[in-house]
Amino acid sequence: MKKLLILFILTLFSCKEQSDKQNVRNKNSLIDSSEVSKNNFDKWQGVYSAEFEITRADGDFKVNYNIKVVSKEKVLINEKINDEGNSISEPFIESGSDDKLVIKSKTDNTVEYIISKSGNQYYLMGNTIYMLNPPNDKYVLNKEKID
């Protein structure tokens, strides 16, 4: 019984040591990951605009989007449908990668915009865009750098 107890205690210490090593590795990889995302974010800064028309049974609609990505904390989205303006309330960047930036609203969980990059072309996508004119799920964006 004594041998079994000693074996059990040694196993616990061994597991604890392995767990501590794994935690150190995980912390280091999180730091590396956040540094990479900071470096990758710079390429998303700019002013994006899209203009397109939608035809429905109840009429034609001219849609304009102006999205200004200043920083991870500051995003401005203005939407115009037939010259009626609407600012999206409290937008924030939920996630970003090399080819996609996901923007949502803190006050309306149905709002979702995705800026996607394919080659040298940018697209406006997401649930909000899809609901405008299904089955169209993306529109070309023009990008300008912020001065």
ROVEX-512599 format. One record per atom (N, C-alpha, C): residue in one letter; atom name; x, y, z. Coordinates in steps of 0.2 Angstrom, whole numbers, plus 5000, padded with zeros to 4 digits. Each point is the difference from the previous one (the first is absolute). Example, Ala and Ser with C-alpha at 12.3 -4.5 7.8 and 13.67 -1.06 7.14 Angstrom:
2
   r    a     px     py     pz
   A    N   5066   4972   5039
   A   CA   4996   5006   5000
   A    C   5004   5006   5000
   S    N   4998   5005   4996
   S   CA   5004   5006   5001
   S    C   4996   5005   5003
//
This chain:
147
   r    a     px     py     pz
   M    N   5004   4994   5000
   M   CA   4996   5006   5000
   M    C   5004   5006   5000
   K    N   5006   5000   5004
   K   CA   5005   5006   5000
   K    C   5002   5001   4993
   K    N   5002   4995   4997
   K   CA   5003   5001   4993
   K    C   4995   5003   4995
   L    N   4994   4998   5001
   L   CA   4995   5003   4996
   L    C   4999   5007   5001
   L    N   5000   5002   5007
   L   CA   4999   5007   5002
   L    C   5006   5004   4997
   I    N   5006   4998   5001
   I   CA   5006   5003   4997
   I    C   5000   5001   4993
   L    N   4998   4995   4996
   L   CA   4999   5000   4993
   L    C   4995   5005   4998
   F    N   4994   5001   5003
   F   CA   4995   5005   4999
   F    C   5002   5007   5001
   I    N   5004   5001   5006
   I   CA   5003   5007   5001
   I    C   5005   5002   4995
   L    N   5004   4995   4998
   L   CA   5005   5002   4994
   L    C   4997   5001   4994
   T    N   4994   4997   4998
   T   CA   4996   5001   4994
   T    C   4997   5007   5000
   L    N   4998   5002   5006
   L   CA   4997   5007   5001
   L    C   5005   5005   4998
   F    N   5006   4999   5003
   F   CA   5005   5005   4999
   F    C   5003   5000   4993
   S    N   5000   4995   4997
   S   CA   5002   4999   4993
   S    C   4995   5004   4996
   C    N   4994   4999   5001
   C   CA   4994   5003   4996
   C    C   5000   5007   5001
   K    N   5001   5002   5006
   K   CA   5001   5008   5002
   K    C   5005   5003   4996
   E    N   5006   4997   5000
   E   CA   5006   5002   4996
   E    C   4998   5001   4993
   Q    N   4998   4995   4997
   Q   CA   4998   5000   4993
   Q    C   4995   5005   4998
   S    N   4995   5001   5005
   S   CA   4995   5005   4999
   S    C   5003   5007   5000
   D    N   5004   5001   5005
   D   CA   5004   5007   5000
   D    C   5004   5001   4994
   K    N   5003   4995   4997
   K   CA   5004   5001   4994
   K    C   4995   5002   4994
   Q    N   4994   4997   5000
   Q   CA   4995   5001   4995
   Q    C   4998   5007   5000
   N    N   4998   5002   5006
   N   CA   4998   5007   5001
   N    C   5004   5005   4998
   V    N   5007   4999   5001
   V   CA   5005   5005   4998
   V    C   5000   5000   4993
   R    N   5000   4994   4996
   R   CA   4999   5000   4993
   R    C   4994   5004   4997
   N    N   4995   4999   5003
   N   CA   4993   5003   4998
   N    C   5001   5007   5001
   K    N   5003   5003   5005
   K   CA   5000   5007   5001
   K    C   5005   5003   4995
   N    N   5005   4997   4999
   N   CA   5005   5002   4995
   N    C   4996   5000   4993
   S    N   4996   4995   4998
   S   CA   4997   5000   4994
   S    C   4995   5006   4999
   L    N   4996   5001   5006
   L   CA   4995   5005   5000
   L    C   5004   5007   4998
   I    N   5005   5001   5003
   I   CA   5004   5007   4999
   I    C   5002   5000   4993
   D    N   5003   4995   4997
   D   CA   5002   5000   4993
   D    C   4994   5001   4996
   S    N   4994   4997   5001
   S   CA   4994   5001   4996
   S    C   4998   5007   5000
   S    N   5000   5003   5006
   S   CA   4997   5007   5000
   S    C   5005   5005   4997
   E    N   5007   4998   5000
   E   CA   5004   5005   4996
   E    C   4999   4999   4993
   V    N   4999   4994   4997
   V   CA   4999   4999   4993
   V    C   4993   5003   4998
   S    N   4995   5000   5004
   S   CA   4994   5003   4998
   S    C   5000   5008   5000
   K    N   5005   5003   5005
   K   CA   5001   5007   5000
   K    C   5003   5002   4993
   N    N   5005   4996   4998
   N   CA   5004   5001   4994
   N    C   4995   5000   4994
   N    N   4996   4994   5000
   N   CA   4996   4999   4994
   N    C   4994   5005   5000
   F    N   4998   5004   5005
   F   CA   4995   5004   5000
   F    C   5001   5007   4996
   D    N   5006   5002   5000
   D   CA   5002   5006   4997
   D    C   4998   5000   4993
   K    N   5000   4994   4996
   K   CA   4998   5000   4993
   K    C   4992   5001   5000
   W    N   4996   5000   5005
   W   CA   4993   5000   5000
   W    C   4998   5008   5000
   Q    N   5005   5004   5003
   Q   CA   4998   5007   5001
   Q    C   4999   5003   4993
   G    N   4994   5004   5000
   G   CA   4999   5004   4994
   G    C   4992   5001   5000
   V    N   4998   5003   4994
   V   CA   4993   5002   4999
   V    C   4998   4996   4994
   Y    N   4995   4996   5001
   Y   CA   4997   4995   4995
   Y    C   4993   5003   4998
   S    N   4998   5000   4994
   S   CA   4994   5002   4997
   S    C   4997   4995   4995
   A    N   4994   5000   5000
   A   CA   4996   4995   4995
   A    C   4994   5004   4998
   E    N   4998   4999   4994
   E   CA   4994   5003   4997
   E    C   4997   4995   4996
   F    N   4994   4999   5001
   F   CA   4996   4995   4995
   F    C   4993   5001   5001
   E    N   4996   4997   4995
   E   CA   4993   5001   4999
   E    C   4997   4993   5001
   I    N   4994   5000   5004
   I   CA   4996   4994   5001
   I    C   4993   5001   4997
   T    N   4997   4995   4996
   T   CA   4994   5001   4998
   T    C   4995   4995   5003
   R    N   4995   5002   5003
   R   CA   4995   4996   5003
   R    C   4993   5001   4998
   A    N   4995   4996   5002
   A   CA   4993   5001   4997
   A    C   4998   5007   5002
   D    N   5002   5003   5006
   D   CA   4998   5006   5003
   D    C   5004   5006   4997
   G    N   5005   4999   4996
   G   CA   5003   5005   4997
   G    C   5008   4999   4999
   D    N   5003   5005   4998
   D   CA   5007   5000   4999
   D    C   5003   5004   5006
   F    N   5006   4997   5002
   F   CA   5003   5003   5005
   F    C   5008   5002   4999
   K    N   5002   5006   5001
   K   CA   5007   5001   4999
   K    C   5003   5000   5007
   V    N   5006   4996   5001
   V   CA   5003   4998   5006
   V    C   5007   5003   5000
   N    N   5002   5003   5005
   N   CA   5007   5003   5001
   N    C   5002   4998   5007
   Y    N   5006   4997   5000
   Y   CA   5004   4999   5007
   Y    C   5006   5004   5000
   N    N   5002   5002   5006
   N   CA   5006   5004   5001
   N    C   5002   4997   5007
   I    N   5006   4996   5000
   I   CA   5003   4997   5006
   I    C   5007   5003   5001
   K    N   5001   5003   5006
   K   CA   5006   5002   5001
   K    C   5003   4996   5006
   V    N   5006   4997   4999
   V   CA   5003   4996   5005
   V    C   5006   5004   5002
   V    N   5000   5003   5006
   V   CA   5005   5004   5002
   V    C   5005   4996   5005
   S    N   4997   4996   5004
   S   CA   5004   4996   5005
   S    C   4995   4994   5002
   K    N   5003   4996   5004
   K   CA   4996   4994   5002
   K    C   4994   5002   5004
   E    N   5001   5006   5004
   E   CA   4995   5003   5004
   E    C   4995   5005   4997
   K    N   5002   5002   4994
   K   CA   4996   5005   4997
   K    C   4999   4999   4992
   V    N   4993   4998   4999
   V   CA   4998   4999   4994
   V    C   4993   5004   4999
   L    N   4999   5003   4994
   L   CA   4994   5004   4998
   L    C   4997   4997   4994
   I    N   4994   4999   5001
   I   CA   4996   4997   4994
   I    C   4994   5004   4998
   N    N   5000   5003   4994
   N   CA   4994   5004   4998
   N    C   4997   4996   4994
   E    N   4993   4999   5001
   E   CA   4996   4997   4995
   E    C   4995   5005   4997
   K    N   5000   5000   4993
   K   CA   4994   5004   4997
   K    C   4996   4996   4996
   I    N   4994   5000   5000
   I   CA   4995   4997   4996
   I    C   4996   5005   4997
   N    N   5000   5001   4993
   N   CA   4996   5006   4997
   N    C   5001   5006   5004
   D    N   5006   5002   5001
   D   CA   5003   5006   5003
   D    C   4997   5001   5007
   E    N   4997   4995   5003
   E   CA   4999   5000   5008
   E    C   5005   4997   5003
   G    N   5004   5005   5004
   G   CA   5006   4997   5004
   G    C   4998   4997   5006
   N    N   5005   4995   5002
   N   CA   4999   4997   5006
   N    C   5007   4998   5003
   S    N   5002   5002   5006
   S   CA   5006   4998   5003
   S    C   4999   4994   5004
   I    N   5005   4995   4999
   I   CA   4999   4994   5004
   I    C   5003   5001   5007
   S    N   4996   4998   5005
   S   CA   5001   5002   5007
   S    C   5005   4995   5003
   E    N   5005   5004   5003
   E   CA   5006   4996   5004
   E    C   5003   4994   4996
   P    N   5002   5001   4994
   P   CA   5004   4995   4997
   P    C   5006   4998   5003
   F    N   5002   4994   5000
   F   CA   5007   4998   5002
   F    C   5002   4994   4996
   I    N   5007   4999   5000
   I   CA   5003   4994   4997
   I    C   5000   4994   5004
   E    N   4996   4995   4998
   E   CA   5000   4994   5004
   E    C   5006   4996   4999
   S    N   5002   4999   4993
   S   CA   5006   4996   4999
   S    C   5003   5003   4993
   G    N   5006   4998   4999
   G   CA   5004   5001   4994
   G    C   5005   4995   4998
   S    N   5001   4999   4994
   S   CA   5005   4996   4998
   S    C   5003   5003   4993
   D    N   5004   4996   4997
   D   CA   5004   5002   4994
   D    C   4995   5002   4994
   D    N   4994   4996   5000
   D   CA   4995   5001   4995
   D    C   4993   5002   5002
   K    N   4999   5002   5006
   K   CA   4993   5001   5002
   K    C   5000   5004   5007
   L    N   4996   5006   5000
   L   CA   4999   5004   5006
   L    C   4992   4999   5001
   V    N   4999   4998   5006
   V   CA   4993   5000   5002
   V    C   4998   5005   5005
   I    N   4995   5004   4998
   I   CA   4997   5006   5004
   I    C   4993   4999   5002
   K    N   4999   5001   5007
   K   CA   4993   4999   5002
   K    C   4998   5006   5004
   S    N   4994   5001   5003
   S   CA   4998   5005   5004
   S    C   4999   4998   5007
   K    N   5002   5004   5005
   K   CA   4999   4999   5007
   K    C   4993   5000   5002
   T    N   4996   5004   4996
   T   CA   4993   5001   5002
   T    C   4995   4996   4996
   D    N   5002   4997   4994
   D   CA   4995   4996   4996
   D    C   5004   4994   4998
   N    N   4998   4994   5003
   N   CA   5003   4994   4998
   N    C   4999   4997   4993
   T    N   4995   5003   4996
   T   CA   4999   4998   4994
   T    C   5004   5003   4995
   V    N   5004   5005   5002
   V   CA   5004   5004   4995
   V    C   5007   4996   4999
   E    N   5002   4999   4994
   E   CA   5006   4996   4999
   E    C   5003   5002   4993
   Y    N   5005   5003   5000
   Y   CA   5004   5002   4994
   Y    C   5006   4997   4999
   I    N   5002   4997   4994
   I   CA   5006   4997   5000
   I    C   5004   5003   4994
   I    N   5006   5003   5001
   I   CA   5004   5002   4994
   I    C   5005   4994   4999
   S    N   4999   4998   4993
   S   CA   5004   4994   4998
   S    C   5005   5002   4995
   K    N   5006   4997   5000
   K   CA   5005   5002   4995
   K    C   5001   4994   4996
   S    N   5000   5000   4993
   S   CA   5002   4995   4996
   S    C   5004   5003   4994
   G    N   5007   4998   5001
   G   CA   5004   5003   4995
   G    C   5001   5007   5002
   N    N   4999   5005   4995
   N   CA   5001   5007   5001
   N    C   4993   5003   5001
   Q    N   4994   4996   5000
   Q   CA   4994   5002   5000
   Q    C   4997   5000   5007
   Y    N   4996   5005   5002
   Y   CA   4996   4999   5007
   Y    C   4993   4999   4998
   Y    N   4996   4997   5005
   Y   CA   4993   4999   4999
   Y    C   4997   5001   5007
   L    N   4994   5003   4999
   L   CA   4995   5001   5006
   L    C   4996   4994   5001
   M    N   5000   4997   5005
   M   CA   4996   4994   5001
   M    C   4997   5000   5007
   G    N   4997   4994   5002
   G   CA   4997   4999   5007
   G    C   4992   5000   5000
   N    N   4998   4998   5005
   N   CA   4992   4999   5001
   N    C   4996   5006   4998
   T    N   5002   5006   5002
   T   CA   4997   5006   4999
   T    C   5000   5001   4992
   I    N   5005   4999   4997
   I   CA   5000   5001   4992
   I    C   4996   4995   4997
   Y    N   5000   4993   5002
   Y   CA   4996   4995   4997
   Y    C   4993   5002   5001
   M    N   4998   5002   5005
   M   CA   4993   5001   5001
   M    C   4997   5006   4996
   L    N   5004   5004   4997
   L   CA   4998   5006   4996
   L    C   4997   4997   4993
   N    N   5003   4995   4998
   N   CA   4999   4998   4993
   N    C   5002   4992   4999
   P    N   4996   4996   5004
   P   CA   5002   4993   4998
   P    C   4999   4998   4993
   P    N   5004   4996   4997
   P   CA   5005   4996   5002
   P    C   5007   5003   5000
   N    N   5000   5006   4998
   N   CA   5007   5004   4999
   N    C   5003   5001   5007
   D    N   5006   4997   5001
   D   CA   5003   5001   5006
   D    C   5006   5004   5001
   K    N   5002   5003   4994
   K   CA   5006   5004   5001
   K    C   5000   5005   4994
   Y    N   5003   5006   5002
   Y   CA   5001   5006   4995
   Y    C   5007   5002   5001
   V    N   5002   5003   4994
   V   CA   5007   5002   4999
   V    C   5001   5007   5004
   L    N   5005   5000   5004
   L   CA   5002   5006   5004
   L    C   5006   5004   4997
   N    N   5000   5006   5000
   N   CA   5006   5004   4998
   N    C   5003   5002   5007
   K    N   5007   5000   5000
   K   CA   5003   5001   5006
   K    C   5005   5006   4998
   E    N   5000   5005   5005
   E   CA   5005   5006   5000
   E    C   5003   5000   5007
   K    N   5006   5002   5000
   K   CA   5004   5000   5006
   K    C   4998   5006   5004
   I    N   5001   5000   5006
   I   CA   4998   5006   5005
   I    C   5006   5004   5000
   D    N   4999   5007   4999
   D   CA   5005   5005   5000
   D    C   5003   5001   5007
//
